[in-house]
Amino acid sequence: MSMDRLLRLTSGVMLLLVFFFGLMGTNVGLFWKAFVVFMALNQIQSAFTGWCPVISLYRKFGVKECPC
């Protein structure tokens, strides 16, 4: 799987996870709310800078940049 697809998969899975924790009731912890805000801010900054911490992690794991 290419870096781009894996990054999108990671983002989607994490957002779904936080969404399902939100469905569990009004007793959602502050951590999960802060996590959604962190993800949103990270995606916005990566749109402008081209850098994402998850990409750095995936590079260390040897994920290829393109499906070449």
N, CA, C and O atoms as a Maestro MAE file, in Angstrom:
{
 s_m_m2io_version
 :::
 2.0.0
}

f_m_ct {
 s_m_title
 :::
 protein
 m_atom[272] {
  # First column is atom index #
  i_m_mmod_type
  r_m_x_coord
  r_m_y_coord
  r_m_z_coord
  i_m_residue_number
  s_m_chain_name
  s_m_pdb_residue_name
  s_m_pdb_atom_name
  i_m_atomic_number
  :::
  1 25 0.848 -1.173 0.000 1 A "MET " " N  " 7
  2 3 0.000 0.000 0.000 1 A "MET " " CA " 6
  3 2 0.891 1.232 0.000 1 A "MET " " C  " 6
  4 15 1.901 1.273 0.703 1 A "MET " " O  " 8
  5 25 0.525 2.223 -0.776 2 A "SER " " N  " 7
  6 3 1.342 3.434 -0.868 2 A "SER " " CA " 6
  7 2 1.141 4.324 0.358 2 A "SER " " C  " 6
  8 15 0.177 4.170 1.108 2 A "SER " " O  " 8
  9 25 2.070 5.252 0.540 3 A "MET " " N  " 7
  10 3 2.035 6.171 1.673 3 A "MET " " CA " 6
  11 2 0.739 6.972 1.694 3 A "MET " " C  " 6
  12 15 0.122 7.137 2.746 3 A "MET " " O  " 8
  13 25 0.330 7.469 0.529 4 A "ASP " " N  " 7
  14 3 -0.870 8.299 0.438 4 A "ASP " " CA " 6
  15 2 -2.108 7.517 0.890 4 A "ASP " " C  " 6
  16 15 -2.910 8.019 1.677 4 A "ASP " " O  " 8
  17 25 -2.255 6.320 0.404 5 A "ARG " " N  " 7
  18 3 -3.425 5.517 0.760 5 A "ARG " " CA " 6
  19 2 -3.399 5.099 2.226 5 A "ARG " " C  " 6
  20 15 -4.433 5.097 2.893 5 A "ARG " " O  " 8
  21 25 -2.230 4.748 2.721 6 A "LEU " " N  " 7
  22 3 -2.114 4.352 4.122 6 A "LEU " " CA " 6
  23 2 -2.408 5.523 5.048 6 A "LEU " " C  " 6
  24 15 -3.029 5.344 6.095 6 A "LEU " " O  " 8
  25 25 -1.968 6.718 4.671 7 A "LEU " " N  " 7
  26 3 -2.244 7.903 5.474 7 A "LEU " " CA " 6
  27 2 -3.742 8.201 5.507 7 A "LEU " " C  " 6
  28 15 -4.286 8.535 6.560 7 A "LEU " " O  " 8
  29 25 -4.400 8.083 4.372 8 A "ARG " " N  " 7
  30 3 -5.854 8.299 4.327 8 A "ARG " " CA " 6
  31 2 -6.585 7.243 5.141 8 A "ARG " " C  " 6
  32 15 -7.557 7.551 5.831 8 A "ARG " " O  " 8
  33 25 -6.127 6.005 5.063 9 A "LEU " " N  " 7
  34 3 -6.736 4.928 5.834 9 A "LEU " " CA " 6
  35 2 -6.589 5.188 7.330 9 A "LEU " " C  " 6
  36 15 -7.545 5.018 8.087 9 A "LEU " " O  " 8
  37 25 -5.417 5.592 7.750 10 A "THR " " N  " 7
  38 3 -5.175 5.880 9.165 10 A "THR " " CA " 6
  39 2 -6.079 7.005 9.652 10 A "THR " " C  " 6
  40 15 -6.677 6.907 10.724 10 A "THR " " O  " 8
  41 25 -6.176 8.058 8.877 11 A "SER " " N  " 7
  42 3 -7.013 9.194 9.253 11 A "SER " " CA " 6
  43 2 -8.484 8.779 9.353 11 A "SER " " C  " 6
  44 15 -9.170 9.141 10.309 11 A "SER " " O  " 8
  45 25 -8.956 8.035 8.385 12 A "GLY " " N  " 7
  46 3 -10.353 7.597 8.399 12 A "GLY " " CA " 6
  47 2 -10.666 6.673 9.557 12 A "GLY " " C  " 6
  48 15 -11.713 6.802 10.191 12 A "GLY " " O  " 8
  49 25 -9.769 5.743 9.840 13 A "VAL " " N  " 7
  50 3 -9.987 4.813 10.955 13 A "VAL " " CA " 6
  51 2 -10.016 5.558 12.285 13 A "VAL " " C  " 6
  52 15 -10.863 5.285 13.135 13 A "VAL " " O  " 8
  53 25 -9.100 6.490 12.464 14 A "MET " " N  " 7
  54 3 -9.056 7.236 13.721 14 A "MET " " CA " 6
  55 2 -10.297 8.112 13.892 14 A "MET " " C  " 6
  56 15 -10.840 8.213 14.992 14 A "MET " " O  " 8
  57 25 -10.741 8.736 12.822 15 A "LEU " " N  " 7
  58 3 -11.952 9.549 12.923 15 A "LEU " " CA " 6
  59 2 -13.175 8.697 13.228 15 A "LEU " " C  " 6
  60 15 -14.023 9.101 14.024 15 A "LEU " " O  " 8
  61 25 -13.278 7.533 12.613 16 A "LEU " " N  " 7
  62 3 -14.389 6.629 12.930 16 A "LEU " " CA " 6
  63 2 -14.342 6.151 14.371 16 A "LEU " " C  " 6
  64 15 -15.377 6.053 15.031 16 A "LEU " " O  " 8
  65 25 -13.149 5.855 14.857 17 A "LEU " " N  " 7
  66 3 -12.984 5.421 16.233 17 A "LEU " " CA " 6
  67 2 -13.481 6.489 17.203 17 A "LEU " " C  " 6
  68 15 -14.228 6.193 18.136 17 A "LEU " " O  " 8
  69 25 -13.065 7.722 16.978 18 A "VAL " " N  " 7
  70 3 -13.489 8.814 17.849 18 A "VAL " " CA " 6
  71 2 -14.994 9.053 17.708 18 A "VAL " " C  " 6
  72 15 -15.668 9.348 18.695 18 A "VAL " " O  " 8
  73 25 -15.518 8.928 16.500 19 A "PHE " " N  " 7
  74 3 -16.960 9.086 16.284 19 A "PHE " " CA " 6
  75 2 -17.744 8.048 17.085 19 A "PHE " " C  " 6
  76 15 -18.741 8.385 17.723 19 A "PHE " " O  " 8
  77 25 -17.307 6.803 17.057 20 A "PHE " " N  " 7
  78 3 -18.016 5.752 17.792 20 A "PHE " " CA " 6
  79 2 -17.916 5.952 19.300 20 A "PHE " " C  " 6
  80 15 -18.856 5.631 20.026 20 A "PHE " " O  " 8
  81 25 -16.787 6.480 19.782 21 A "PHE " " N  " 7
  82 3 -16.703 6.822 21.201 21 A "PHE " " CA " 6
  83 2 -17.698 7.938 21.535 21 A "PHE " " C  " 6
  84 15 -18.260 7.963 22.630 21 A "PHE " " O  " 8
  85 25 -17.911 8.852 20.599 22 A "GLY " " N  " 7
  86 3 -18.890 9.920 20.803 22 A "GLY " " CA " 6
  87 2 -20.313 9.411 20.858 22 A "GLY " " C  " 6
  88 15 -21.152 9.987 21.550 22 A "GLY " " O  " 8
  89 25 -20.595 8.337 20.137 23 A "LEU " " N  " 7
  90 3 -21.940 7.752 20.158 23 A "LEU " " CA " 6
  91 2 -22.246 7.027 21.463 23 A "LEU " " C  " 6
  92 15 -23.409 6.748 21.755 23 A "LEU " " O  " 8
  93 25 -21.241 6.727 22.231 24 A "MET " " N  " 7
  94 3 -21.434 5.960 23.451 24 A "MET " " CA " 6
  95 2 -22.173 6.738 24.524 24 A "MET " " C  " 6
  96 15 -22.557 6.160 25.540 24 A "MET " " O  " 8
  97 25 -22.378 8.005 24.333 25 A "GLY " " N  " 7
  98 3 -23.119 8.802 25.308 25 A "GLY " " CA " 6
  99 2 -22.487 10.155 25.523 25 A "GLY " " C  " 6
  100 15 -21.503 10.516 24.878 25 A "GLY " " O  " 8
  101 25 -23.065 10.885 26.433 26 A "THR " " N  " 7
  102 3 -22.567 12.232 26.703 26 A "THR " " CA " 6
  103 2 -21.350 12.218 27.612 26 A "THR " " C  " 6
  104 15 -20.748 13.263 27.859 26 A "THR " " O  " 8
  105 25 -20.990 11.065 28.104 27 A "ASN " " N  " 7
  106 3 -19.861 10.958 29.010 27 A "ASN " " CA " 6
  107 2 -18.557 10.702 28.243 27 A "ASN " " C  " 6
  108 15 -17.747 9.865 28.642 27 A "ASN " " O  " 8
  109 25 -18.368 11.426 27.152 28 A "VAL " " N  " 7
  110 3 -17.158 11.290 26.342 28 A "VAL " " CA " 6
  111 2 -16.044 12.088 27.002 28 A "VAL " " C  " 6
  112 15 -16.218 13.252 27.361 28 A "VAL " " O  " 8
  113 25 -14.909 11.443 27.150 29 A "GLY " " N  " 7
  114 3 -13.795 12.090 27.826 29 A "GLY " " CA " 6
  115 2 -13.217 13.247 27.025 29 A "GLY " " C  " 6
  116 15 -13.345 13.305 25.802 29 A "GLY " " O  " 8
  117 25 -12.587 14.152 27.729 30 A "LEU " " N  " 7
  118 3 -11.960 15.314 27.104 30 A "LEU " " CA " 6
  119 2 -10.847 14.882 26.151 30 A "LEU " " C  " 6
  120 15 -10.590 15.559 25.155 30 A "LEU " " O  " 8
  121 25 -10.186 13.767 26.445 31 A "PHE " " N  " 7
  122 3 -9.106 13.276 25.583 31 A "PHE " " CA " 6
  123 2 -9.595 13.073 24.157 31 A "PHE " " C  " 6
  124 15 -8.920 13.485 23.213 31 A "PHE " " O  " 8
  125 25 -10.753 12.446 23.982 32 A "TRP " " N  " 7
  126 3 -11.247 12.133 22.635 32 A "TRP " " CA " 6
  127 2 -11.657 13.395 21.886 32 A "TRP " " C  " 6
  128 15 -11.474 13.484 20.672 32 A "TRP " " O  " 8
  129 25 -12.208 14.364 22.600 33 A "LYS " " N  " 7
  130 3 -12.547 15.639 21.968 33 A "LYS " " CA " 6
  131 2 -11.274 16.374 21.545 33 A "LYS " " C  " 6
  132 15 -11.213 16.933 20.449 33 A "LYS " " O  " 8
  133 25 -10.282 16.373 22.396 34 A "ALA " " N  " 7
  134 3 -9.009 17.019 22.074 34 A "ALA " " CA " 6
  135 2 -8.310 16.291 20.925 34 A "ALA " " C  " 6
  136 15 -7.633 16.917 20.109 34 A "ALA " " O  " 8
  137 25 -8.475 14.978 20.863 35 A "PHE " " N  " 7
  138 3 -7.858 14.189 19.804 35 A "PHE " " CA " 6
  139 2 -8.413 14.575 18.433 35 A "PHE " " C  " 6
  140 15 -7.663 14.668 17.461 35 A "PHE " " O  " 8
  141 25 -9.725 14.800 18.354 36 A "VAL " " N  " 7
  142 3 -10.337 15.223 17.090 36 A "VAL " " CA " 6
  143 2 -9.813 16.595 16.689 36 A "VAL " " C  " 6
  144 15 -9.515 16.825 15.517 36 A "VAL " " O  " 8
  145 25 -9.700 17.502 17.642 37 A "VAL " " N  " 7
  146 3 -9.171 18.834 17.353 37 A "VAL " " CA " 6
  147 2 -7.723 18.735 16.882 37 A "VAL " " C  " 6
  148 15 -7.337 19.415 15.931 37 A "VAL " " O  " 8
  149 25 -6.918 17.897 17.535 38 A "PHE " " N  " 7
  150 3 -5.534 17.703 17.120 38 A "PHE " " CA " 6
  151 2 -5.459 17.169 15.699 38 A "PHE " " C  " 6
  152 15 -4.651 17.647 14.902 38 A "PHE " " O  " 8
  153 25 -6.287 16.189 15.370 39 A "MET " " N  " 7
  154 3 -6.273 15.628 14.016 39 A "MET " " CA " 6
  155 2 -6.637 16.686 12.984 39 A "MET " " C  " 6
  156 15 -6.004 16.776 11.933 39 A "MET " " O  " 8
  157 25 -7.647 17.482 13.280 40 A "ALA " " N  " 7
  158 3 -8.074 18.524 12.343 40 A "ALA " " CA " 6
  159 2 -6.964 19.557 12.136 40 A "ALA " " C  " 6
  160 15 -6.658 19.927 11.003 40 A "ALA " " O  " 8
  161 25 -6.370 20.015 13.224 41 A "LEU " " N  " 7
  162 3 -5.294 21.008 13.110 41 A "LEU " " CA " 6
  163 2 -4.084 20.428 12.391 41 A "LEU " " C  " 6
  164 15 -3.427 21.128 11.620 41 A "LEU " " O  " 8
  165 25 -3.787 19.174 12.634 42 A "ASN " " N  " 7
  166 3 -2.660 18.528 11.969 42 A "ASN " " CA " 6
  167 2 -2.903 18.424 10.466 42 A "ASN " " C  " 6
  168 15 -1.986 18.652 9.677 42 A "ASN " " O  " 8
  169 25 -4.121 18.086 10.061 43 A "GLN " " N  " 7
  170 3 -4.420 17.992 8.635 43 A "GLN " " CA " 6
  171 2 -4.367 19.350 7.966 43 A "GLN " " C  " 6
  172 15 -3.937 19.457 6.818 43 A "GLN " " O  " 8
  173 25 -4.798 20.390 8.665 44 A "ILE " " N  " 7
  174 3 -4.741 21.744 8.106 44 A "ILE " " CA " 6
  175 2 -3.286 22.185 7.938 44 A "ILE " " C  " 6
  176 15 -2.912 22.709 6.889 44 A "ILE " " O  " 8
  177 25 -2.473 21.975 8.963 45 A "GLN " " N  " 7
  178 3 -1.076 22.405 8.849 45 A "GLN " " CA " 6
  179 2 -0.337 21.591 7.804 45 A "GLN " " C  " 6
  180 15 0.537 22.128 7.123 45 A "GLN " " O  " 8
  181 25 -0.658 20.317 7.656 46 A "SER " " N  " 7
  182 3 0.046 19.516 6.656 46 A "SER " " CA " 6
  183 2 -0.353 19.911 5.234 46 A "SER " " C  " 6
  184 15 0.410 19.703 4.291 46 A "SER " " O  " 8
  185 25 -1.545 20.480 5.084 47 A "ALA " " N  " 7
  186 3 -1.951 20.972 3.765 47 A "ALA " " CA " 6
  187 2 -1.075 22.150 3.339 47 A "ALA " " C  " 6
  188 15 -0.809 22.329 2.150 47 A "ALA " " O  " 8
  189 25 -0.629 22.949 4.303 48 A "PHE " " N  " 7
  190 3 0.194 24.114 3.987 48 A "PHE " " CA " 6
  191 2 1.688 23.802 3.980 48 A "PHE " " C  " 6
  192 15 2.433 24.354 3.170 48 A "PHE " " O  " 8
  193 25 2.132 22.916 4.884 49 A "THR " " N  " 7
  194 3 3.562 22.663 5.014 49 A "THR " " CA " 6
  195 2 4.023 21.414 4.280 49 A "THR " " C  " 6
  196 15 5.201 21.294 3.944 49 A "THR " " O  " 8
  197 25 3.112 20.486 4.028 50 A "GLY " " N  " 7
  198 3 3.481 19.237 3.381 50 A "GLY " " CA " 6
  199 2 4.125 18.228 4.329 50 A "GLY " " C  " 6
  200 15 4.620 17.194 3.880 50 A "GLY " " O  " 8
  201 25 4.127 18.510 5.626 51 A "TRP " " N  " 7
  202 3 4.722 17.616 6.609 51 A "TRP " " CA " 6
  203 2 3.656 17.078 7.559 51 A "TRP " " C  " 6
  204 15 2.804 17.824 8.042 51 A "TRP " " O  " 8
  205 25 3.717 15.788 7.816 52 A "CYS " " N  " 7
  206 3 2.790 15.146 8.734 52 A "CYS " " CA " 6
  207 2 3.587 14.186 9.612 52 A "CYS " " C  " 6
  208 15 4.404 13.428 9.090 52 A "CYS " " O  " 8
  209 25 3.377 14.193 10.926 53 A "PRO " " N  " 7
  210 3 4.125 13.302 11.808 53 A "PRO " " CA " 6
  211 2 3.924 11.819 11.482 53 A "PRO " " C  " 6
  212 15 4.844 11.018 11.649 53 A "PRO " " O  " 8
  213 25 2.748 11.457 11.027 54 A "VAL " " N  " 7
  214 3 2.479 10.053 10.707 54 A "VAL " " CA " 6
  215 2 3.317 9.601 9.507 54 A "VAL " " C  " 6
  216 15 3.761 8.454 9.459 54 A "VAL " " O  " 8
  217 25 3.533 10.490 8.549 55 A "ILE " " N  " 7
  218 3 4.367 10.140 7.396 55 A "ILE " " CA " 6
  219 2 5.792 9.841 7.853 55 A "ILE " " C  " 6
  220 15 6.418 8.902 7.361 55 A "ILE " " O  " 8
  221 25 6.306 10.637 8.793 56 A "SER " " N  " 7
  222 3 7.647 10.369 9.329 56 A "SER " " CA " 6
  223 2 7.703 8.988 9.976 56 A "SER " " C  " 6
  224 15 8.690 8.269 9.824 56 A "SER " " O  " 8
  225 25 6.664 8.625 10.683 57 A "LEU " " N  " 7
  226 3 6.597 7.313 11.320 57 A "LEU " " CA " 6
  227 2 6.537 6.198 10.279 57 A "LEU " " C  " 6
  228 15 7.230 5.189 10.407 57 A "LEU " " O  " 8
  229 25 5.718 6.377 9.258 58 A "TYR " " N  " 7
  230 3 5.596 5.363 8.210 58 A "TYR " " CA " 6
  231 2 6.898 5.201 7.426 58 A "TYR " " C  " 6
  232 15 7.226 4.095 6.996 58 A "TYR " " O  " 8
  233 25 7.633 6.280 7.239 59 A "ARG " " N  " 7
  234 3 8.939 6.186 6.555 59 A "ARG " " CA " 6
  235 2 9.904 5.324 7.349 59 A "ARG " " C  " 6
  236 15 10.676 4.552 6.779 59 A "ARG " " O  " 8
  237 25 9.857 5.459 8.673 60 A "LYS " " N  " 7
  238 3 10.720 4.635 9.515 60 A "LYS " " CA " 6
  239 2 10.344 3.162 9.421 60 A "LYS " " C  " 6
  240 15 11.200 2.287 9.559 60 A "LYS " " O  " 8
  241 25 9.064 2.889 9.186 61 A "PHE " " N  " 7
  242 3 8.594 1.508 9.024 61 A "PHE " " CA " 6
  243 2 8.833 0.974 7.620 61 A "PHE " " C  " 6
  244 15 8.589 -0.203 7.356 61 A "PHE " " O  " 8
  245 25 9.313 1.837 6.705 62 A "GLY " " N  " 7
  246 3 9.661 1.394 5.369 62 A "GLY " " CA " 6
  247 2 8.517 1.408 4.361 62 A "GLY " " C  " 6
  248 15 8.577 0.701 3.354 62 A "GLY " " O  " 8
  249 25 7.488 2.191 4.612 63 A "VAL " " N  " 7
  250 3 6.382 2.312 3.662 63 A "VAL " " CA " 6
  251 2 6.858 3.110 2.459 63 A "VAL " " C  " 6
  252 15 7.509 4.144 2.612 63 A "VAL " " O  " 8
  253 25 6.535 2.632 1.263 64 A "LYS " " N  " 7
  254 3 6.987 3.287 0.033 64 A "LYS " " CA " 6
  255 2 6.156 4.549 -0.226 64 A "LYS " " C  " 6
  256 15 4.965 4.614 0.078 64 A "LYS " " O  " 8
  257 25 6.836 5.543 -0.800 65 A "GLU " " N  " 7
  258 3 6.185 6.817 -1.094 65 A "GLU " " CA " 6
  259 2 5.192 6.715 -2.254 65 A "GLU " " C  " 6
  260 15 4.158 7.383 -2.242 65 A "GLU " " O  " 8
  261 25 5.491 5.899 -3.237 66 A "CYS " " N  " 7
  262 3 4.600 5.776 -4.392 66 A "CYS " " CA " 6
  263 2 4.386 4.295 -4.690 66 A "CYS " " C  " 6
  264 15 5.163 3.454 -4.238 66 A "CYS " " O  " 8
  265 25 3.344 3.971 -5.444 67 A "PRO " " N  " 7
  266 3 3.089 2.556 -5.760 67 A "PRO " " CA " 6
  267 2 3.975 2.031 -6.880 67 A "PRO " " C  " 6
  268 15 3.572 1.114 -7.595 67 A "PRO " " O  " 8
  269 25 5.155 2.577 -7.049 68 A "CYS " " N  " 7
  270 3 6.073 2.185 -8.122 68 A "CYS " " CA " 6
  271 2 6.603 0.763 -7.954 68 A "CYS " " C  " 6
  272 15 7.387 0.294 -8.780 68 A "CYS " " O  " 8
  :::
 }
 m_bond[271] {
  # First column is bond index #
  i_m_from
  i_m_to
  i_m_order
  :::
  1 1 2 1
  2 2 3 1
  3 3 4 2
  4 3 5 1
  5 5 6 1
  6 6 7 1
  7 7 8 2
  8 7 9 1
  9 9 10 1
  10 10 11 1
  11 11 12 2
  12 11 13 1
  13 13 14 1
  14 14 15 1
  15 15 16 2
  16 15 17 1
  17 17 18 1
  18 18 19 1
  19 19 20 2
  20 19 21 1
  21 21 22 1
  22 22 23 1
  23 23 24 2
  24 23 25 1
  25 25 26 1
  26 26 27 1
  27 27 28 2
  28 27 29 1
  29 29 30 1
  30 30 31 1
  31 31 32 2
  32 31 33 1
  33 33 34 1
  34 34 35 1
  35 35 36 2
  36 35 37 1
  37 37 38 1
  38 38 39 1
  39 39 40 2
  40 39 41 1
  41 41 42 1
  42 42 43 1
  43 43 44 2
  44 43 45 1
  45 45 46 1
  46 46 47 1
  47 47 48 2
  48 47 49 1
  49 49 50 1
  50 50 51 1
  51 51 52 2
  52 51 53 1
  53 53 54 1
  54 54 55 1
  55 55 56 2
  56 55 57 1
  57 57 58 1
  58 58 59 1
  59 59 60 2
  60 59 61 1
  61 61 62 1
  62 62 63 1
  63 63 64 2
  64 63 65 1
  65 65 66 1
  66 66 67 1
  67 67 68 2
  68 67 69 1
  69 69 70 1
  70 70 71 1
  71 71 72 2
  72 71 73 1
  73 73 74 1
  74 74 75 1
  75 75 76 2
  76 75 77 1
  77 77 78 1
  78 78 79 1
  79 79 80 2
  80 79 81 1
  81 81 82 1
  82 82 83 1
  83 83 84 2
  84 83 85 1
  85 85 86 1
  86 86 87 1
  87 87 88 2
  88 87 89 1
  89 89 90 1
  90 90 91 1
  91 91 92 2
  92 91 93 1
  93 93 94 1
  94 94 95 1
  95 95 96 2
  96 95 97 1
  97 97 98 1
  98 98 99 1
  99 99 100 2
  100 99 101 1
  101 101 102 1
  102 102 103 1
  103 103 104 2
  104 103 105 1
  105 105 106 1
  106 106 107 1
  107 107 108 2
  108 107 109 1
  109 109 110 1
  110 110 111 1
  111 111 112 2
  112 111 113 1
  113 113 114 1
  114 114 115 1
  115 115 116 2
  116 115 117 1
  117 117 118 1
  118 118 119 1
  119 119 120 2
  120 119 121 1
  121 121 122 1
  122 122 123 1
  123 123 124 2
  124 123 125 1
  125 125 126 1
  126 126 127 1
  127 127 128 2
  128 127 129 1
  129 129 130 1
  130 130 131 1
  131 131 132 2
  132 131 133 1
  133 133 134 1
  134 134 135 1
  135 135 136 2
  136 135 137 1
  137 137 138 1
  138 138 139 1
  139 139 140 2
  140 139 141 1
  141 141 142 1
  142 142 143 1
  143 143 144 2
  144 143 145 1
  145 145 146 1
  146 146 147 1
  147 147 148 2
  148 147 149 1
  149 149 150 1
  150 150 151 1
  151 151 152 2
  152 151 153 1
  153 153 154 1
  154 154 155 1
  155 155 156 2
  156 155 157 1
  157 157 158 1
  158 158 159 1
  159 159 160 2
  160 159 161 1
  161 161 162 1
  162 162 163 1
  163 163 164 2
  164 163 165 1
  165 165 166 1
  166 166 167 1
  167 167 168 2
  168 167 169 1
  169 169 170 1
  170 170 171 1
  171 171 172 2
  172 171 173 1
  173 173 174 1
  174 174 175 1
  175 175 176 2
  176 175 177 1
  177 177 178 1
  178 178 179 1
  179 179 180 2
  180 179 181 1
  181 181 182 1
  182 182 183 1
  183 183 184 2
  184 183 185 1
  185 185 186 1
  186 186 187 1
  187 187 188 2
  188 187 189 1
  189 189 190 1
  190 190 191 1
  191 191 192 2
  192 191 193 1
  193 193 194 1
  194 194 195 1
  195 195 196 2
  196 195 197 1
  197 197 198 1
  198 198 199 1
  199 199 200 2
  200 199 201 1
  201 201 202 1
  202 202 203 1
  203 203 204 2
  204 203 205 1
  205 205 206 1
  206 206 207 1
  207 207 208 2
  208 207 209 1
  209 209 210 1
  210 210 211 1
  211 211 212 2
  212 211 213 1
  213 213 214 1
  214 214 215 1
  215 215 216 2
  216 215 217 1
  217 217 218 1
  218 218 219 1
  219 219 220 2
  220 219 221 1
  221 221 222 1
  222 222 223 1
  223 223 224 2
  224 223 225 1
  225 225 226 1
  226 226 227 1
  227 227 228 2
  228 227 229 1
  229 229 230 1
  230 230 231 1
  231 231 232 2
  232 231 233 1
  233 233 234 1
  234 234 235 1
  235 235 236 2
  236 235 237 1
  237 237 238 1
  238 238 239 1
  239 239 240 2
  240 239 241 1
  241 241 242 1
  242 242 243 1
  243 243 244 2
  244 243 245 1
  245 245 246 1
  246 246 247 1
  247 247 248 2
  248 247 249 1
  249 249 250 1
  250 250 251 1
  251 251 252 2
  252 251 253 1
  253 253 254 1
  254 254 255 1
  255 255 256 2
  256 255 257 1
  257 257 258 1
  258 258 259 1
  259 259 260 2
  260 259 261 1
  261 261 262 1
  262 262 263 1
  263 263 264 2
  264 263 265 1
  265 265 266 1
  266 266 267 1
  267 267 268 2
  268 267 269 1
  269 269 270 1
  270 270 271 1
  271 271 272 2
  :::
 }
}
